[in-house]
Amino acid sequence: MVNIIIILAVFLVLMFIGIPVVFSLGGATLVWLALNPSMPVTIASQNMMSYLLSFTLISMPGFLFVGRMMNSAGVTDRLFKLALAIVGRYRGGMAHANALASMMFASMSGTAVGDAGGLGLVEMTMMKKAGYKADFAAGITAASSILGPIIPPSAAMVLLGAITNISVASLFYGGVLPGIILCGSLMVFILMRALLTKEGKKWPKTRVPWKEALKTIPQAIPSLMTFVIILGSILSGICTPTEAAVLAVWWAIFLGVCYKKLTWKVLWETLTNTVKTSGIFMLIISVASFFSWIVTIEGLPQALAGLLGTLAGSSQLLMYLVTSIIFLIVGCFLDTSAAVLLLAPIMLPAVTGIGIDPVHFGVVMIVALMIGIITPPFGLCLFVVADVAKLPVRSVTREAVKYLPSMVITLILIIIFPQLVTWLPSVLIK
């Protein structure tokens, strides 16, 4: 355990002095190699490549490309107009539309950053033009962006399935109802602010005439078909999640051509951005997978399992309470991909040992970690939204954290009622 304490201390020190998480993890692994001179250096390359060779993981760049292509094809405008037509008539209608449009776009983007950086710009621009304060618009945009990795397709779910052998299709289906509930909880909180606060009572209503509202439906349906294509092809048995990602890529390109937005320049920029983002993901995955291997052979999973067993005993509810607190804390500091890679292999054996469903646990883990990305001090989406909105991070944070109670309530609901996660996979996957 001495080695574990040393490398964890190195990792934490490097991270807190501002070194990017991937290099902090890498530095810790180098220290471990130095502490174990008899260990061949080739063990590092072997472990760093092990997860990258996963067939399931190939789908991640595909889903990332789809989200970026949908942005380039002008889909974000169509989705926001449809959401506004549905909920704009209520006070604070554009804030409601922000959350609803984020849920729709989540069925294409797969990441919170993609939602925040793509659709977020459209949402914040329209909200500011309608008279909403810039920091309020940025706060709800950051909060609703966490729907990206919860509503399928989800890059985090693909990664979790690849490293734990949990069915990615089951994770996808399991995330549908929690994503809808989370969107609903955000909208309920917006409604409460609109009815009960002095500021909220001044928010405008954005009524869309029925004729214009009806026009938004056929404009948005082709984009929303992406969700149907992905989950429908997996459910029918025609495609694996990886093959479904390829289908979605071709559908996104087809929409780009139909909307007359796709040019060679746009296609090249989309591919370039996808490769850059995928490269970051893969680098984190490779380094974190070696770090995870190290802590496994050093006996941390067994020690943690014993500790969790001591704290929670055989109570599934207590186990969820303890692990969720860990996820919420870790999510504040670590990138979601790195957190999944580090925590899932360590914690999954401990929780499945007392009868917890791995799909349920996986969705709870992702929801809890996603709450962390809008939580200070290192909430990634706070920085992305602040950059897009040209606002201080402090202003975005002050507004975004107001939605944390809604998110935590959603997390508690899916823990107490596992059927919210497990029911849809049990019905659709035979």
N, C-alpha and C positions, 0 to 999 in steps of 0.2 A: 504493500500500500504506500510505501515511501515514494516510489516512482510516480504513482498516481498523484499524490499530493504535489510533487515537484512540477509535473507537466501541467496540472491544472492551475497552479500558481503562476507559471510562466505564461500560460494562455491568458489568464485574467489580467496580469500586469501589462502585457503587450496590448491587449484590447483597450484597457482603460487609459493608456497613454496615447491612444489615437491610431494605432496600427490597424489596418483593415482586417476583418475577422478571418479571411482566408489565410493571410500571412501570420496572424496570431496563432492559428491552428498549426500552420506549417512550422513555425518556430518551435512550438511545443513538441511536435513530432521529431524535429531534429535534436532537441535536448534529450528526448527518450532514446534515440539512436546512439547518442554520445554516452548515455548511462548504461547502454547495453552493447559494448563493442563486439561481443561475440555474435551478435545478430547480423546476418548478411544485409548489406544495403539494398540488394535486389528485392527484399521483402517489401520495401516501400513502393516500388514501381508495380509489383504484382498486386498489392492491395489497392493502390490508387486506380488501377485499371479495372478491377473486378466489377464494380457497379456500372462503370461506363459501358461495359459490353452487354448490358441488359437490353433485350429486345423491347421490353416495355418502355424503357427510358427514351427510346427513339421518338416516341410520340410527343415528348415535351417540346422540341423545336417546332413540330408541326402546329401544336396549339398556340405557341407563341407567335408564329407567322400569321395564323388566322386572325388573332386579335389585332396585330399591326395592320394587316391588309384591310380589315374592316374599318379601321380608323382612316386609312388612306382612301377607301372607297366612299367615304361620306356616310357610312352607316350610323355613326354616332349622332349626327343631326336628325336622322329619321327616327331613331329610337327615342331621343329626348322629346321630339314633337309628339310622338305617340303617347309617351308617358304624361306629357303636359295636357294632352287632350283628355286623358282619363281622369287625372286628379287635379288639374289646374284650377277647377272651379272652387276648390276649398281654399280657406285662408292659408297663406304660405304655400300655395299650390306648386310653385317652382321648387321649393325645398322637398315636397313630396315627390315631385317628378324626378328630382335628382336621385333619390333613393331607388325609385322604381326603375328608372333608366339604367342605373348601375346594376341592378339585378338582371335586367335584360342583357346588358352588355357582358355581364359575367359569364353568360352562356357561350361566349365567343372568345373572351380574352384569356381566362385561366390564371391571371395574376392580378394582385392588388395594384402593383405599380403601373401595369398596362391600363387599368381602369382610371387610376388617378391622373396619369400623364396624358391619356388620350381623350376619353369622354369627359374627364374632369375639366379640361380647358373649355369645351363647349358649354358645360353646365355652369361654370363660374362666370363666363362671359355673358350668357343670357340672364343669369340672376342679377348681375350688377347692372345690366341695362334696364332691368325691370324695377330697380330701386332697392335691392337688398344690399346690406353692408358686405363689403368684400371679405371681411374675416368670417362672417357667418356663412357665406357661400363656400369659402374654403374649408371651414370646419365640417359641414355636412358632406362635402365632396370627399374629404379624407376619411370620414367615418364610413360612408357607403362603399368606399373602395375595397374594404375588407371582404365584401361579398364575392370578389373575383375568384379567390381560391376555394370558396365554399360551394358555390354553384358550379356544377360540372360544365365543361371540362376544367380540371384544376391541375396546374403544374405540381402543386404540393402533394396532391393525391397520387399522381403518377409516380412521383419520387417515393412516397411512402409505400405504395404497392410494389415498386421495383425492389426495395431493400428488405421488405418483410414477407414477401410472397402473399400478401393480402390481395384479393381480387380487386383490380382497379375498377372494374365495372360495378362491383358492390359498393366501393367507396363513392363512385360517381352518383349512383342512385341514392345512397345514404345521405349525400349532401344536399339533395333537392329540398326536402322539407325544412331542415334547419336554415337553409339559405332564405327560403320564403318567410319563415318565422322571424329571422333577423331583420329582413327588410321591413316586415310589418311592425316590429318593435321600434325601429327607427322612425317610422311614419307616425306611430302612436305618440312618441316623444315629441315630434314636431307639432303634432296636433295639440298636445298639452301646453306647449310653449305658446302656440298661437292663441289658445283660449285663456291662459292664466297669466301670461306675462305682459307687461306694458309694451315692451318692444314687439312681441308677437301679435298683439292686437292691431299693430300698424302695418303688418305684412299685407301685401296686395293679393287679390285673387286674380287669376289669369284665365278668364273664361274664353274657351275656344268655340267659335260657332259650330253648330252641328255639321254643316256641310264641310267645313275645313277639317273637323275632327274625323269624319268618316274617310276623308282622303288620306289621312295618316296611316290607316290600317293597311291598305294594299302596298303602301310605300315601305312599311316595316316588316311585313310578313316574310318576304324572301330572306331578310337578314335573320329573323327569328327561326327560320328553317334550319339554320346551322345547328341549333340545339337538338332539333328533331333528327337531323342526319346523324349526329354523333351518337346520341343515346339510342335512337331507333336502330341503327345499323349494328350496334353492340347487342341490343336486346334480341334482335331477330337472329343473331348468330352468324350474320353475314360477315362481320368484321370483328377483329380484336380491337382494343383501344388504339393500338398503333396504326392499324389500317384505317380506323375511323378518323384519325387525325389527318391521314393523307386525303381521304375523301373531303374532309372539311377544308383542307388547303385548296383543292381544286374548286370547291364551291365558292370560296372567298375570291379566287381569281376570276371565276365566272361572273360573280356579282360586280367585281371591279370593271370588267369589260362592259357589262350591261349598263352600269351607271356612268359609263364613259369617263371613269376616273383613272383607269389603269393605263399607264404609259410605261415605256421601258425604264425611264428614270424612276418612276414611282416603284416599279417592281424591284429595281436594283437597290433603292434605298430601304425598302421593306426587308429584302433579303439580308442586306448589310446589318440592319438593326437587329434582326432575328439572330444572326450569327454572333453578333457582339453579346447579346443578352444570353444566348445559349452557352457561349464560351465562358461567361461569368458563372452561370449555373454549374457547368461541367467542372470548372476549376474548383469551385466550392465542394462539389460532390466528391471529386477525387481526393482532395486533401482531407475532408471530413471523414471519408470512408476509412482512410488509414488511421486517423485519430480514433475513430470508433473501434477499429480492430485492436488498437493498442490498449484502450481501456477495457476491452473485453478480455484479452489474454492476461491483463493485470488483475482481473477478478472483480472489477467494479460492478458489473451486472449482478453478480451473486451477492456482493455486499449491499448493494442498493435494494435488491429483492428482500434480503433479510431485514433491512431498515424499514422498508415499506410494509413488510409483513408485521413488524413490531408496532408500527404506528397505526396500521389499519386493521390488522388481524385478518379475519376472513370476510370482513364487511366490504362489499363492493362500493357502497356509497362513500365510506371513509376513504377507500383507495382512490376513488375519483376526486374527492376533496383534496387529498394530499397531492396527487399528480397534477391536478388542474392548477393549484397554487404554484407548483414548480413551473408548469408551462407558461403561466401568466408572467412570472418573473423572468424566465429565460427569454420569452418573446420580446421583452422590453430591450434586450441587449443584443440578441443574435438574429441574423438573417433566418427566415423561416426554413429555407433549404438546409442550412447548417444545423439548425435546431432539430429538425426531423431526423437528419442523419445521425446526430449524436444521441438523441433521446430514445428514438423508436427501438433500436436493437437492444438497448439497455433495459427499458421499462416493459416492453411487450411481454417477455417471458414471465415477469412478476405478476402482471395483471391477468394474463390468461390462465395462470396457475390457480386463481380463485374463481374461475368461471366467467370472466368478463369477455364479452364478444369482441373480437379484434377489430371488426368493422366499426362498431360503436365507439370503441376506444380511439380508433384512428380519426374519426370525424371529430370527436371531442378534442383530441390533441390539436387538430388543425384549427378549429374554431378558437381555442384558447390561445394558441400561438399568434393567430391573426389579430386578436385583440391587442396583443403586444406591439404590433407595428404602427399603432397610432397612440402608443403610450410613451411618454418621456422616459429616459433621456434620449434613446436612440431610435425612436419610432420612424422607420424608413419612409412611410407614406407622408408623414408630417413634412419631411424635407422636400419630397417630390412635389407635393401640393404647394408648399411655400415658394418653391422655385418657379412653378408654372404660374402661380398667382402674383408673383413679385411682391410677396408679403414677408414680414419677419416670421421666423419659425414660431416665436413666442405667441404671436397673434393667432396663428392656425391652431397651435396646441391648446390655447385657452378655450377655443370653441369646440375643437374635436373631442376633448375629454368629457364634455357635457353628455356625450352619447354613451359613455362607458357603462352607466347603469343598465341601459337597454341591452347592451351586448352581454353583460354578465348575467342578466336575467335569462336571456336566450340560452346561454351556456348551462345555467342551472336547470332549465326546462329539459334540455336534451339529455342531461345526466339523469334526472329523476325519471324521465319517461323515455327509456331506450327505444321504444317502438317508433318514436319520431325519426330515428335513424334506420332501424333494422326492418321496419315494416315494408317499405318500398322494395329493397333488395330481395326480401323473402317472397314477395308477390311476383316480381318480374324475373327473378333468376331461379330457375328450377333445377 
